[in-house]
Amino acid sequence: MQTAKQKLGQWGEEQASLFLIKAGYEIVKRNYSIPQGEVDIIASHYDNYDKLKKLSFIEVKTRSYGEGSAERAVDEEKMKKFFKACQSYCFENNIDIGITPIMFEQISIYVERMPDKFVLRKYVIPVD
């Protein structure tokens, strides 16, 4: 049986997927996980600037409280696990990271009243 937190997270991932589809993304996989980490959504899309097909690895955080708390929930340890799962997915699927443009993104969802009142924010995660 799912907890209320798990149900909220699952609902948020569904809203994020719908948002991405409307924005022209194609959902490749949801909830990819390995023992060392997970990726909520893997999607492909064409960039309007350079017209190249990009592969995006997307972390989704849904909160019913605390403006900014979703962004703060993705700390350094979470990012290490996220990147480990991204690398594993590329390896398993023979994706050459030297050729394929890859983006890392976060979608933060703040719910005021489910299911009709929420704020969604999408960020590109900078990689050093």
N, C-alpha and C positions, 0 to 999 in steps of 0.2 A: 504494500500500500504506500502510495506517495504522500510525502509530507506537504504541507501548504507551501513551503519554500521550494520544493521540487516542482510542484504544479505551477508556481509563479515563474520559475526558471524555464520550464517547458513552454509555457504560454509566451514568454518573452522571445525565446528562440523562434517560435512560429511567426511572431510579429516581425522580427528581424528578417526572416526569410521572405516574407511577403513584401517588405520594404525593398529588399535587394532585387527581387524579381521585377518589381515595378520600375526600379532604377536601371534595368537592363542586364542584371547579373543572371547567370545560369547556375543553379545550385547543383554542385557536383556530389557533395556528400555532407551529411549532418552527423554530428556526434562521433567523430573519428577519435578513437582512444587507443592508447597503448598503456602498459603499466606505469610508464614514466610521465604521462601527460595526456592532454586531450585538446581537440579543436572542435568548437561548436559548429561552425559552418565552413565548408570549403566551396568556393564559387569561382567561376570564370566570367570575365567581362572584357569588352573592348574599351580601351581608353580613347576618349574623344580627341585627346591631344596628339598622340603618336600612332593611333589606329592599330596598336598591337594588342593581341589577346593576352590578358594578364590572369594569373591565378592568385586569388585572395584567400588568405587564412584569417578567419574572423572569430574573435572572442566576443561573446554576448554576456552582458551583465544586466540583470533586471532587479530593480529595487522599488519598494513601495514607500520608501522614506529617504530622507537625507540627500539633498542636492549635492552632487559630486561624489557620493559614496560609491557609486558603481565604478567610476574612474579610479578611485583610491583602492578598490578591491583587487586591481591588477597590479600586484607588486613584482619585485624582481624575481622572487622564487616562482611565482605563477608564470612569469614570462619565460623563465628557463624551461619549465615543463611544457609550455605552449610551443616554444621553438623546437624542442626535442620531438614532439609529436609531428610538427610540420616537416622536419627533416625525415622522419620515419615514413610519412605519407609519400614524400617525393621519392625516396628510395624504393619503397614497395611498388610504386606506380611508374618507375623508370622515367621520372621527370628530371631532366637535366637543368639544374638550377643555374648553370652558366649560360643557358640559352633562353629559358622560359622566364619572362618577367614575373616577379612575385611581389605581392603586397601583403602587409600585415595590417589588419584593421580591428577596431573595437567598436561595437555598438552598445551604447548605454541606453537603457529604457527605464524611465521613471513613471510609475503608475500612480495616478491620483484616484481613479475609479475604474476598475476592470469592468468590461473590456473596452469601454469607449473613450476614456480620457487618460491619455498617456503622452509622454514626451520621449522622442527617440533622437539620439545624437550619434553620428557616425564619425569616427576619427581614423586617420591613418597613423599607425604606430611607427615612429621613427626607429630605424635600426642603424647602429653604429658599425 
